[in-house]
Amino acid sequence: MEIRVLQYFLTVAREGNITKAAEVLHITQPTLSRQLAQLEEEVGVRLFVRGKRTITLTNEGILLRRRAEEIVSLVDKTAGELLEQEKQLAGTICFGCGELTAMQELTEIIVAFHKKYPLVTFDLFTGTADVVQERMERGLIDIGLMMEPINVDKFVFVRLSGLERWGVVMRADDPLARQEKVKAVDLLDAPVTFATRFRNSADLKSWFGENYDKLQMVFTSNLPTNAALMVYNGLGRSLSVQGVKYFWDTAKLAFRPLDPPVEGHVALFWRKEQPLSLTVNRFLEFAKCFLSMGKTRK
């Protein structure tokens, strides 16, 4: 016995006329009559006395009306309680993120989610992908933000819409800053630093080609902001993703993209087969919907 059919039954009982009830329910009269006949067949008793203009309830119909009113009322109450629980969703979501342009997209999702669920709070840890994954495996982080590749044996992920672009960080007075883009041969005259995770990246090695072995690699750095400080103080240039440039003083530091471009996808990821809280699950559902609708900034 479906709740929908019970609601049809109650509307007919209240209106006392199938035509009027069909109009109230926004369905056709034949459809409503068929539903009522199927209900009587299902319960095995006659529920209505059908007249020329009116329809009245039998004794069995009166009993069903009482029970149906109780059932529909309980369903409405339960739906209201669930909606109220939805509004009262609370808890903390822990994120682990690198210094990426994609943080802009993640921030937009978090802001929209917080407007809907104002009791939810957020904890943001900034670190390299290796550290974020290690903390996630220890249960200290719920959701990570990382450039691909991602270990699909351990994690589930959903891509964000934008691409992260690689480039070179240099002092603003570096002669190379006069160029709009940087080629591999442009980086042979000064020391270069890499992000620790990507020092042996196949994409970057391919981009440098035979020039890779000619590079003057002075140091690696797990976070690009610290590498930028080294660059500003005269220790060469740094290979980095574009996201970090938004936090620098452009009068002191410059960012120039690689030519040809080297780009990578960024994704939200979380552990496979790891029980997640209601709040985290709700955020992931919200984020997937948000991204599928193309709401984030391209």
C-alpha angles and dihedrals in degrees: 000000000000124000088227092059091048088054089052089050093050092049092053090047091051097045096040089212129081094211093053091043091052090053092050091049093044093232132114121271094239090052092051093046090051092050091051092049090051090050091053090048091050096051092039097228138090111260103177141046104211118211131179095267105005139045123210134187126256119222088266089049091053090053092049090048091057093048093043091052089052092048096047091045090052091048091050091048092049092048089051092050091050090050090050090050088051090054091047094051106143142166138093127285115205117211129191113201142172123220095272139147085237088072085081090062093044090049091053090052092048092049092050092046092049091053089056095041107029094173093063116098130196135221116200123198118187118207147115121296093254093054092044091051092047091051090046091054088052090053095248095116128046102189131019132202112210145150116252143285095082126180100250091190090067105026144048116213145182121203123236118227102250135068126235112230126208124225146147126276114210141155113283090240093052109121087230089064089073089071123082093217138019128231126200094254089056090068100057098085098064139034116277130205127204135203104259094237095051102040090105096033111150090217094054093043089051091049092052093042113175089354092069093083090049095059120115100228108190102169145339127230132201094211123041095217091065090045089052090056089054090049092051090053092056105266098132127265133312133227106222145149120265097246095079096058092078091070098053135090103249089206087067106029135032133199122207122182122237119259116244089032123250112204137170139191121248124211144183109238139183137178121283117243090005115139108239128198121254089251094053092045090050091051092051091050089048093048093050091050092045092052094044090055091053094236097143122090115269 
